[in-house]
């Protein structure tokens, strides 16, 4: 029997009207702004009315370093939300929106998979409710106003060589990484070098995802440092008088999106910063709203725990005052074999030795998450080719690390295949949690980078030019020393070399650039060869995405 694709399964979903999904959470219909029949935004006034309610328990789903074999973090997040509802808990899923860049590049979709999906799948992976377009427009409005200010006399005396605000678009396009704008003579302005980042790397995206309400949003937008004068005095977005108009563009985008799982359980899908170049978490406002409405909130952090979970704990939880109750680390037998040296083409053949050889990558993530004071359980996301002996090898290794691994079959069976994990998560969440961030606010900025490199990646140290160290000291002197660090590096390895799998030691982390995100409230350290504007692969997913004869989308995985 042919196995149905994710999009075929999603197309057969028996969706309930979104007002019914809202009613499950106690959201009156007048506080839902519908986008069609199956998605809606939650009104700000209703969110404000929840202020006095107690919070539910927050569960983080993270993973090992991603491999071409696949891990299924979003699938497990959605499956666990359904599983908790199945065992009688009022649970809400909180995940990020999908970026068009990777969808048309190499991922092909980001709504979960199999019987553990969020729907409507096609809309979620494409334009959804327009949030990313609003973020792109707000970001580029600020860019246009900077160049316009200079064109009309440059009253703020901006040094054109020190404009640090680039433009963005929600697509992978390497041709736009480094470019010159304002060519064509006097009428077009003053030529200068700049470039594009992808929208999910925009500070505006990070700000929207870390803001508590519209007032907080506008203040953070105003705090963005866009340029410097010749005397190196910072110029802020509020100096350009752009913060008000940017807030207007983001007014609707700031409202969380409510959708449903295949099992008609509520899911908030809001925000989408990447974890390899941004902080990789869904919005604070969606998470906090869900915590007021549910007993359990299941959320995810992007990529492996070394990037996503670390930023979730050290940036999102620190900034929003969140205290997670437990963490789930997703792993697959296939990924363990790849970490153990097996080629992708050979993953279908049993190889217990390779599984055992690859498990140290999982072990390091277990130790790292435990280091934040959280109880941990491992979810083995089941593939049909997994053998009993391979699964037993992973369980045995995890037991040696002082945790438990549970085989989960939610892709094939939905909530029925993840009940055991749901019960374990409840048990862990009801026990003690001593959550704490990795480093203190008052630690120096370079020392914070070292703390992450040594404590999470297990590097011997950090390489950085004197100019980078001096820049960090300058920001400390300007009052930004308390900010957390957002590491931008490859997601595929603990090192900055994406080809190095497993749990390597004996390496250093090279920092090639630092950027101040004063509005978002963190400092970005760009490490190795990571790009803030990705490129398309040799054969992009866009080549197979099309409409079929029935007008349905094909090619989204």
Backbone torsions as a table, in degrees:
resi	resn	phi	psi	omega
1	UNK	NA	131.6	-179.1
2	UNK	-68.2	139.3	178.3
3	UNK	-82.4	129.0	179.7
4	UNK	-70.6	145.6	175.9
5	UNK	-78.6	165.0	178.5
6	UNK	-56.6	-43.4	-176.3
7	UNK	-69.0	-32.7	176.5
8	UNK	-67.5	-40.6	177.4
9	UNK	-64.3	-44.8	-179.3
10	UNK	-62.3	-36.4	-177.6
11	UNK	-66.7	-25.9	-179.2
12	UNK	-90.7	2.2	-176.6
13	UNK	-60.1	140.5	175.4
14	UNK	-97.2	81.3	-175.6
15	UNK	-74.1	147.3	173.7
16	UNK	-98.3	152.0	175.6
17	UNK	-54.6	140.8	-173.4
18	UNK	-62.3	-25.6	177.4
19	UNK	-65.1	-33.2	176.8
20	UNK	-68.5	-37.4	178.4
21	UNK	-66.2	-41.0	176.6
22	UNK	-63.0	-39.3	179.8
23	UNK	-62.8	-32.2	175.7
24	UNK	-57.6	-31.7	-179.4
25	UNK	-96.8	0.7	-179.0
26	UNK	79.4	25.0	178.2
27	UNK	-93.6	114.4	178.7
28	UNK	-61.4	146.1	-175.9
29	UNK	-58.9	-31.1	-179.1
30	UNK	-69.3	-12.9	178.2
31	UNK	-101.7	11.2	175.1
32	UNK	-113.0	127.7	176.2
33	UNK	-99.5	101.4	-172.4
34	UNK	-73.4	140.7	169.8
35	UNK	-115.1	86.6	-170.8
36	UNK	79.2	-154.8	-176.1
37	UNK	-98.7	-12.5	-169.8
38	UNK	-124.0	12.4	175.4
39	UNK	-154.8	150.3	-177.9
40	UNK	-157.2	158.2	173.0
41	UNK	-100.7	145.4	-179.3
42	UNK	-93.4	129.4	-175.2
43	UNK	-67.5	146.7	-178.1
44	UNK	-63.8	-37.1	-178.3
45	UNK	-65.1	-39.6	176.9
46	UNK	-63.8	-43.2	-179.8
47	UNK	-59.9	-41.9	178.7
48	UNK	-63.0	-33.4	-177.4
49	UNK	-69.3	-12.3	-177.7
50	UNK	-86.3	-2.0	-168.8
51	UNK	-52.2	-37.4	-174.6
52	UNK	-85.9	-4.4	-176.1
53	UNK	-77.3	151.1	175.3
54	UNK	-72.1	158.4	179.9
55	UNK	-90.8	147.2	169.3
56	UNK	-77.5	-169.7	-178.7
57	UNK	-97.6	134.4	-176.1
58	UNK	-98.1	124.0	-179.6
59	UNK	-114.6	125.7	177.0
60	UNK	-96.7	132.9	170.8
61	UNK	-108.0	121.6	178.4
62	UNK	-130.1	-167.0	-171.9
63	UNK	-159.1	175.0	170.2
64	UNK	-73.8	174.4	175.4
65	UNK	-61.1	134.8	-177.5
66	UNK	-64.8	147.0	176.9
67	UNK	-133.4	164.8	175.8
68	UNK	-61.8	-13.3	178.8
69	UNK	-74.0	-22.6	-179.9
70	UNK	89.5	143.4	179.3
71	UNK	-119.7	-42.1	176.6
72	UNK	85.5	44.3	-178.1
73	UNK	-67.9	-47.2	179.2
74	UNK	-65.5	-40.7	177.5
75	UNK	-57.8	-42.0	179.8
76	UNK	-71.2	-36.6	176.7
77	UNK	-59.9	-48.7	179.5
78	UNK	-65.6	-44.5	179.7
79	UNK	-60.4	-41.2	179.5
80	UNK	-66.2	-39.1	176.0
81	UNK	-59.1	-44.8	177.1
82	UNK	-64.8	-39.7	-179.6
83	UNK	-63.3	-40.7	178.4
84	UNK	-65.2	-40.8	175.7
85	UNK	-63.7	-36.3	-179.3
86	UNK	-62.6	-35.9	-178.8
87	UNK	-91.2	14.8	171.9
88	UNK	95.1	10.2	177.9
89	UNK	-97.0	142.5	176.6
90	UNK	-83.5	99.5	-172.6
91	UNK	-118.0	146.5	179.0
92	UNK	-126.5	136.5	176.3
93	UNK	-93.8	138.2	175.1
94	UNK	-128.2	111.6	178.1
95	UNK	-131.2	176.5	-178.5
96	UNK	-91.2	162.4	171.8
97	UNK	-79.3	159.2	-177.7
98	UNK	-90.5	142.2	175.7
99	UNK	-90.7	139.4	178.0
100	UNK	-64.0	-30.6	-178.3
101	UNK	-54.4	-62.5	179.1
102	UNK	-69.3	-29.3	178.9
103	UNK	-61.6	-40.4	178.2
104	UNK	-91.5	-3.6	178.9
105	UNK	-94.1	-79.1	-176.2
106	UNK	-136.2	-12.7	-177.6
107	UNK	-86.0	-44.2	178.0
108	UNK	78.4	3.8	179.5
109	UNK	155.7	154.9	-176.6
110	UNK	-149.6	48.1	-178.4
111	UNK	-122.0	21.4	-174.2
112	UNK	90.4	-165.8	-177.3
113	UNK	-159.9	163.6	178.8
114	UNK	58.5	-131.1	179.9
115	UNK	-89.7	11.1	178.0
116	UNK	-124.8	73.2	-177.2
117	UNK	-127.6	159.0	168.7
118	UNK	-102.0	137.9	-179.6
119	UNK	-126.2	152.2	10.2
120	UNK	-77.5	121.6	-173.0
121	UNK	-65.7	-45.2	-177.5
122	UNK	-63.5	-47.4	-179.5
123	UNK	-63.4	-40.9	179.4
124	UNK	-59.0	-37.6	-177.0
125	UNK	-85.6	-7.9	-179.4
126	UNK	-112.9	-114.9	-174.0
127	UNK	-86.5	-18.7	179.8
128	UNK	50.0	-122.8	-179.8
129	UNK	-102.1	13.4	174.9
130	UNK	85.2	8.9	-176.8
131	UNK	-59.2	-45.1	-177.0
132	UNK	-66.4	-33.8	177.8
133	UNK	-67.1	-37.9	178.1
134	UNK	-65.2	-41.5	178.5
135	UNK	-64.3	-44.2	177.8
136	UNK	-59.8	-44.2	-178.6
137	UNK	-66.0	-43.0	179.5
138	UNK	-63.3	-43.7	178.8
139	UNK	-60.2	-48.2	-175.2
140	UNK	-76.1	-22.1	170.8
141	UNK	-61.1	-44.1	178.1
142	UNK	-62.1	-41.9	178.0
143	UNK	-59.1	-46.4	-179.1
144	UNK	-63.7	-38.0	-178.4
145	UNK	-71.2	-29.4	175.7
146	UNK	-65.3	-51.1	-179.9
147	UNK	-64.7	-35.1	178.8
148	UNK	-66.7	-39.1	178.0
149	UNK	-61.0	-43.1	179.6
150	UNK	-66.0	-41.7	-178.3
151	UNK	-59.3	-39.7	-176.1
152	UNK	-93.6	31.6	169.7
153	UNK	117.6	-17.2	175.6
154	UNK	56.6	55.1	-179.4
155	UNK	-57.6	-31.8	-179.1
156	UNK	-82.0	-3.0	178.4
157	UNK	58.5	45.5	176.8
158	UNK	-66.7	133.0	172.7
159	UNK	-81.8	112.7	-175.8
160	UNK	-60.7	-20.5	177.2
161	UNK	-78.5	-13.2	-175.0
162	UNK	-118.7	30.4	171.0
163	UNK	-81.7	122.2	-175.2
164	UNK	-107.8	1.3	-178.8
165	UNK	-96.0	113.1	179.0
166	UNK	-93.2	178.8	175.4
167	UNK	-98.8	167.6	-179.3
168	UNK	-138.1	159.3	167.6
169	UNK	-152.4	152.3	-176.3
170	UNK	-92.0	64.7	178.1
171	UNK	-159.5	149.4	174.0
172	UNK	-79.1	118.5	-177.6
173	UNK	-152.9	90.6	-175.3
174	UNK	-62.7	-23.3	-178.6
175	UNK	-64.7	-18.0	-176.1
176	UNK	-99.3	4.5	-175.8
177	UNK	-62.0	-40.1	-174.1
178	UNK	-140.3	119.3	-173.0
179	UNK	-154.9	169.6	175.8
180	UNK	-114.7	132.8	179.2
181	UNK	-114.1	169.5	176.6
182	UNK	69.6	26.3	173.5
183	UNK	-75.3	162.9	173.8
184	UNK	109.6	9.7	174.9
185	UNK	103.7	-178.5	-172.4
186	UNK	-56.3	-39.0	-175.5
187	UNK	-64.4	-20.4	-176.8
188	UNK	-100.4	-0.7	177.4
189	UNK	104.9	-163.1	-175.2
190	UNK	-102.5	119.8	-179.1
191	UNK	-58.3	139.7	175.4
192	UNK	-156.3	158.3	180.0
193	UNK	-87.4	136.5	177.5
194	UNK	-156.2	-151.8	179.9
195	UNK	176.9	-179.2	179.2
196	UNK	-115.5	143.9	165.0
197	UNK	-109.8	166.3	174.0
198	UNK	-77.9	147.7	-173.9
199	UNK	-53.5	-37.4	-177.6
200	UNK	-69.5	-10.5	174.0
201	UNK	-96.3	-1.5	-178.2
202	UNK	-66.7	142.1	174.3
203	UNK	-65.2	-27.6	176.8
204	UNK	-63.2	-40.5	174.7
205	UNK	-59.2	-48.0	-179.5
206	UNK	-61.5	-41.2	-179.7
207	UNK	-63.4	-47.1	179.5
208	UNK	-58.5	-38.9	-176.6
209	UNK	-78.1	-13.7	-179.7
210	UNK	-110.0	-3.5	-177.5
211	UNK	-84.3	147.7	-179.4
212	UNK	-89.4	-28.6	-178.8
213	UNK	-164.2	-177.9	-176.2
214	UNK	-65.5	-35.3	178.6
215	UNK	-65.0	-44.5	177.1
216	UNK	-63.8	-39.6	178.6
217	UNK	-58.0	-49.0	-177.4
218	UNK	-65.3	-38.4	178.2
219	UNK	-62.1	-44.5	-179.2
220	UNK	-65.2	-40.5	177.3
221	UNK	-61.4	-41.1	177.5
222	UNK	-63.9	-27.0	-178.3
223	UNK	-79.1	-7.3	-179.2
224	UNK	-61.4	129.6	173.7
225	UNK	-88.1	117.9	-175.0
226	UNK	-104.6	-22.7	-175.4
227	UNK	-167.6	179.0	177.0
228	UNK	-136.7	154.6	173.2
229	UNK	-82.8	176.4	177.1
230	UNK	-61.4	-27.7	177.5
231	UNK	-86.1	8.8	178.5
232	UNK	65.3	27.8	172.6
233	UNK	-80.1	132.1	-177.9
234	UNK	-71.2	143.8	173.8
235	UNK	-112.4	127.7	-175.3
236	UNK	-102.5	161.7	177.5
237	UNK	-58.9	-33.3	178.9
238	UNK	-67.9	-28.2	176.1
239	UNK	-66.8	-31.5	177.8
240	UNK	-80.7	-10.4	-178.0
241	UNK	64.3	39.3	-178.3
242	UNK	-102.0	-16.2	-169.9
243	UNK	-64.5	-35.2	-179.7
244	UNK	-67.0	-47.8	-179.6
245	UNK	-66.7	-36.3	177.5
246	UNK	-62.9	-40.2	179.0
247	UNK	-64.5	-39.2	177.6
248	UNK	-60.2	-44.0	179.3
249	UNK	-64.0	-27.9	-174.9
250	UNK	-99.3	2.8	-174.1
251	UNK	-55.3	-50.3	-179.9
252	UNK	-76.6	-35.4	179.8
253	UNK	-62.5	-24.0	-179.6
254	UNK	-72.6	-17.1	-178.5
255	UNK	-84.1	128.9	-178.0
256	UNK	-62.4	147.1	178.4
257	UNK	-95.1	128.3	177.2
258	UNK	-104.3	127.0	174.5
259	UNK	-134.9	-157.5	-177.2
260	UNK	-145.1	158.8	173.6
261	UNK	-84.8	174.5	177.2
262	UNK	-60.1	-24.4	179.7
263	UNK	-96.3	16.5	174.3
264	UNK	64.7	30.7	173.4
265	UNK	-97.4	150.1	-173.4
266	UNK	-70.8	143.3	176.4
267	UNK	-142.0	131.6	171.6
268	UNK	-96.0	127.1	179.3
269	UNK	-123.3	107.4	-170.1
270	UNK	-155.5	127.2	179.1
271	UNK	80.9	162.2	-177.5
272	UNK	-162.9	44.3	177.6
273	UNK	-67.6	135.7	175.5
274	UNK	-66.4	151.0	178.7
275	UNK	-90.1	-18.4	178.4
276	UNK	-85.4	-18.2	178.0
277	UNK	-131.1	-3.3	174.7
278	UNK	-140.4	-158.0	-172.5
279	UNK	-93.7	-5.2	163.2
280	UNK	66.6	31.9	-179.3
281	UNK	-131.3	154.7	173.3
282	UNK	-69.4	177.1	-171.4
283	UNK	-70.2	148.2	174.4
284	UNK	-61.9	-41.0	-176.6
285	UNK	-65.2	-36.7	177.0
286	UNK	-68.5	-43.9	-179.0
287	UNK	-63.7	-46.5	-178.8
288	UNK	-66.0	-37.3	177.4
289	UNK	-64.1	-45.1	179.3
290	UNK	-61.4	-39.1	-179.9
291	UNK	-64.4	-28.3	176.9
292	UNK	-78.9	-21.3	-173.3
293	UNK	-104.1	-20.2	-175.8
294	UNK	-124.4	160.2	174.0
295	UNK	-75.4	-34.7	179.3
296	UNK	-132.2	138.9	174.6
297	UNK	-122.8	122.5	-179.6
298	UNK	-105.9	117.8	-179.4
299	UNK	-127.4	166.4	-179.7
300	UNK	-126.1	159.4	171.5
301	UNK	-120.2	144.3	-171.6
302	UNK	-65.5	149.2	175.0
303	UNK	53.5	-150.8	-177.3
304	UNK	-75.5	168.3	-178.4
305	UNK	-63.8	-26.1	-178.7
306	UNK	-64.9	-32.3	176.0
307	UNK	-99.3	-62.3	-173.0
308	UNK	-64.7	-53.2	-176.3
309	UNK	-65.8	-40.8	179.9
310	UNK	-58.9	-43.4	179.7
311	UNK	-72.1	-36.3	175.0
312	UNK	-57.4	-46.7	-178.3
313	UNK	-72.5	-47.9	-170.4
314	UNK	-85.4	-21.0	179.0
315	UNK	-110.6	-64.1	-173.7
316	UNK	-64.4	-51.1	-177.9
317	UNK	-65.4	-39.0	179.5
318	UNK	-63.8	-47.0	-176.1
319	UNK	-71.4	-35.5	-173.4
320	UNK	-98.7	-4.4	-179.0
321	UNK	70.6	31.0	-179.4
322	UNK	-88.2	146.4	178.3
323	UNK	-129.9	95.1	-179.8
324	UNK	-63.6	150.0	-177.0
325	UNK	-98.0	-25.9	-178.8
326	UNK	-164.9	164.8	179.6
327	UNK	-133.5	143.4	175.1
328	UNK	-113.7	129.3	176.5
329	UNK	-108.0	120.1	-177.9
330	UNK	-89.3	133.3	176.5
331	UNK	-142.6	160.8	174.0
332	UNK	-129.9	153.1	174.4
333	UNK	-59.7	-41.4	-179.6
334	UNK	-59.3	-44.4	-180.0
335	UNK	-67.1	-36.3	176.2
336	UNK	-60.9	-39.7	179.4
337	UNK	-66.8	-38.8	177.5
338	UNK	-64.8	-41.5	175.9
339	UNK	-64.7	-24.4	177.5
340	UNK	-87.4	4.8	173.6
341	UNK	102.7	5.6	-178.7
342	UNK	-84.4	136.3	177.0
343	UNK	-70.9	153.2	-177.6
344	UNK	-57.1	-37.6	-178.1
345	UNK	-66.1	-19.2	-175.8
346	UNK	-104.9	9.9	-174.3
347	UNK	-68.9	-19.8	-179.2
348	UNK	-77.5	-8.3	-179.7
349	UNK	-95.1	134.0	-180.0
350	UNK	-59.5	134.5	179.5
351	UNK	-155.2	82.3	-177.2
352	UNK	-63.6	-37.3	-179.4
353	UNK	-61.5	-42.5	178.6
354	UNK	-66.1	-38.0	176.1
355	UNK	-57.9	-48.5	-179.2
356	UNK	-63.5	-38.5	179.8
357	UNK	-67.1	-31.5	-177.4
358	UNK	-87.6	-12.8	-175.5
359	UNK	-63.5	-27.0	178.9
360	UNK	-56.0	-27.5	174.8
361	UNK	-61.1	-45.3	176.3
362	UNK	-63.1	-41.2	-179.0
363	UNK	-60.3	-38.9	179.4
364	UNK	-67.1	-39.0	178.2
365	UNK	-66.4	-38.6	176.6
366	UNK	-59.9	-48.2	-179.1
367	UNK	-62.5	-41.3	-178.8
368	UNK	-63.2	-46.6	-178.4
369	UNK	-67.4	-39.6	175.1
370	UNK	-59.5	-32.5	-179.6
371	UNK	-63.2	-19.0	175.7
372	UNK	-86.8	2.9	175.9
373	UNK	87.7	16.9	-176.6
374	UNK	-105.1	143.6	169.5
375	UNK	-70.1	144.4	-171.0
376	UNK	-129.7	141.8	169.7
377	UNK	-132.6	146.6	179.4
378	UNK	-101.4	130.6	174.4
379	UNK	-102.2	115.6	174.7
380	UNK	-87.6	104.6	-179.4
381	UNK	-73.9	112.1	-168.7
382	UNK	-74.4	135.4	169.5
383	UNK	-115.0	150.0	-175.5
384	UNK	-60.8	-24.7	-177.7
385	UNK	-84.3	-7.2	-179.6
386	UNK	-65.0	139.1	175.7
387	UNK	-103.8	160.8	-179.8
388	UNK	-59.1	-39.3	-178.0
389	UNK	-66.8	-38.3	179.4
390	UNK	-68.0	-43.4	177.9
391	UNK	-62.5	-41.3	179.0
392	UNK	-62.1	-35.8	179.4
393	UNK	-64.8	-41.2	178.0
394	UNK	-66.6	-44.0	179.8
395	UNK	-60.8	-41.7	-179.3
396	UNK	-65.1	-42.3	179.7
397	UNK	-63.6	-45.6	-178.5
398	UNK	-63.3	-38.2	177.6
399	UNK	-60.5	-37.0	177.3
400	UNK	-65.0	-24.4	179.1
401	UNK	-88.6	4.8	178.2
402	UNK	80.1	27.4	178.2
403	UNK	-136.8	179.6	179.2
404	UNK	-120.8	140.1	174.3
405	UNK	-110.2	133.4	-177.2
406	UNK	-122.2	128.8	178.2
407	UNK	-74.5	128.2	-175.4
408	UNK	-121.8	131.3	-178.2
409	UNK	-120.0	40.2	-176.8
410	UNK	-70.5	-28.0	179.2
411	UNK	-59.6	-43.6	-177.5
412	UNK	-87.6	-34.0	-169.5
413	UNK	-115.7	-2.7	-176.5
414	UNK	66.7	-143.9	-174.2
415	UNK	-62.2	-28.1	179.6
416	UNK	-64.2	-23.9	-178.3
417	UNK	-92.3	4.9	-176.1
418	UNK	-135.0	14.8	-179.6
419	UNK	-57.8	-43.4	-177.4
420	UNK	-60.3	-42.8	178.1
421	UNK	-65.1	-42.1	-179.9
422	UNK	-58.0	-44.3	179.5
423	UNK	-65.1	-38.1	178.7
424	UNK	-66.3	-40.6	179.3
425	UNK	-62.5	-42.9	177.5
426	UNK	-60.3	-44.1	179.0
427	UNK	-60.1	-44.0	180.0
428	UNK	-68.4	-42.5	-175.8
429	UNK	-67.1	-27.6	179.8
430	UNK	-84.6	-7.1	177.2
431	UNK	-90.6	-170.6	-177.7
432	UNK	-73.4	144.4	174.3
433	UNK	-136.3	128.7	-179.1
434	UNK	-116.7	51.3	-175.2
435	UNK	-58.0	136.8	175.1
436	UNK	-153.4	144.6	176.7
437	UNK	-67.3	169.5	-177.3
438	UNK	-71.5	-36.8	-174.3
439	UNK	-138.8	161.5	-179.8
440	UNK	-84.2	155.5	179.6
441	UNK	-59.6	-36.5	-172.9
442	UNK	-84.4	3.1	174.0
443	UNK	-70.5	144.9	179.7
444	UNK	-61.6	156.6	-176.1
445	UNK	-62.2	-45.2	179.6
446	UNK	-67.9	-35.3	177.8
447	UNK	-64.8	-33.0	176.3
448	UNK	-67.0	-41.4	176.2
449	UNK	-60.1	-43.3	178.5
450	UNK	-64.2	-38.5	-179.8
451	UNK	-61.3	-41.1	178.1
452	UNK	-69.6	-45.9	-177.5
453	UNK	-61.1	-43.0	-177.1
454	UNK	-84.0	-41.9	-173.8
455	UNK	-79.9	-31.7	-177.2
456	UNK	-103.7	-47.3	-177.7
457	UNK	-85.3	-18.2	-176.0
458	UNK	66.7	32.8	175.8
459	UNK	-75.6	158.1	176.2
460	UNK	-74.8	-26.4	-179.2
461	UNK	177.3	-169.9	-177.3
462	UNK	-123.2	134.9	174.6
463	UNK	-101.4	127.4	178.3
464	UNK	-154.5	135.1	177.8
465	UNK	-63.1	159.8	177.8
466	UNK	-58.4	-35.1	-178.8
467	UNK	-62.7	-36.2	179.0
468	UNK	-70.6	-44.4	178.0
469	UNK	-62.1	-40.3	179.1
470	UNK	-65.8	-39.1	178.5
471	UNK	-61.8	-42.2	178.5
472	UNK	-63.0	-39.4	177.8
473	UNK	-65.4	-37.5	178.1
474	UNK	-62.9	-42.3	178.5
475	UNK	-67.1	-35.3	175.6
476	UNK	-62.0	-43.9	-179.9
477	UNK	-65.0	-27.3	-179.5
478	UNK	-85.1	0.8	176.3
479	UNK	99.7	13.4	-178.8
480	UNK	-104.8	9.5	-176.5
481	UNK	-65.2	-21.1	-178.1
482	UNK	-80.2	-9.3	-174.5
483	UNK	-69.8	148.4	173.8
484	UNK	-76.6	169.8	-178.6
485	UNK	-104.1	137.1	173.6
486	UNK	-114.4	107.0	-178.7
487	UNK	-80.4	131.0	172.7
488	UNK	-110.2	112.1	-179.4
489	UNK	-157.2	173.8	179.1
490	UNK	-60.7	143.5	179.0
491	UNK	-86.6	-10.9	-169.4
492	UNK	-85.4	-9.5	-174.3
493	UNK	-151.1	155.7	170.5
494	UNK	-66.7	-24.2	177.4
495	UNK	-88.2	-174.5	173.2
496	UNK	-94.9	6.6	176.4
497	UNK	-102.6	109.8	-174.6
498	UNK	-63.5	-15.0	-178.3
499	UNK	-85.4	-9.5	-176.8
500	UNK	-92.4	104.3	-178.9
501	UNK	-96.5	-172.8	177.5
502	UNK	78.3	-143.6	-178.5
503	UNK	-127.3	72.0	-173.7
504	UNK	-69.0	157.5	173.1
505	UNK	-135.7	172.6	176.0
506	UNK	73.5	39.3	179.1
507	UNK	-137.1	166.9	175.2
508	UNK	-120.9	161.4	178.4
509	UNK	-105.9	112.8	177.9
510	UNK	-83.9	125.8	176.4
511	UNK	-101.4	115.8	-175.4
512	UNK	-98.0	-17.2	-178.0
513	UNK	-161.3	149.6	171.7
514	UNK	-127.5	144.1	179.8
515	UNK	-130.7	137.6	178.0
516	UNK	-91.6	118.9	172.6
517	UNK	-106.5	78.0	-172.4
518	UNK	-67.6	-32.8	178.8
519	UNK	-72.0	-45.2	177.5
520	UNK	-67.9	-34.5	178.3
521	UNK	95.0	39.2	172.1
522	UNK	-154.3	166.9	176.8
523	UNK	-110.9	127.2	-179.4
524	UNK	-91.1	128.5	174.1
525	UNK	-110.4	111.5	-177.7
526	UNK	-90.2	119.7	-170.5
527	UNK	-116.8	140.0	176.4
528	UNK	65.3	-140.5	-173.6
529	UNK	-103.0	15.1	-177.5
530	UNK	-61.2	141.1	-178.8
531	UNK	-110.9	137.3	176.4
532	UNK	-86.4	-3.0	166.9
533	UNK	-129.0	100.6	-178.3
534	UNK	-68.0	165.0	172.6
535	UNK	-110.4	165.0	176.3
536	UNK	-78.5	148.9	175.6
537	UNK	-73.0	174.2	-178.7
538	UNK	-58.2	-39.9	176.7
539	UNK	-121.6	88.9	-177.4
540	UNK	-71.1	153.5	176.8
541	UNK	-57.8	-26.3	-179.3
542	UNK	-56.7	-25.4	-178.3
543	UNK	-67.3	-22.3	-177.3
544	UNK	-114.1	1.4	178.0
545	UNK	-89.1	124.6	-176.7
546	UNK	-161.8	173.5	172.7
547	UNK	-93.3	137.3	175.9
548	UNK	-87.6	-174.4	-175.8
549	UNK	-64.3	-19.6	179.2
550	UNK	-92.9	3.7	-178.4
551	UNK	79.7	14.3	-179.9
552	UNK	-93.3	150.4	178.9
553	UNK	-74.3	132.2	174.4
554	UNK	-120.3	150.8	173.9
555	UNK	101.3	-15.8	170.9
556	UNK	-76.3	125.7	-169.3
557	UNK	-67.5	NA	NA
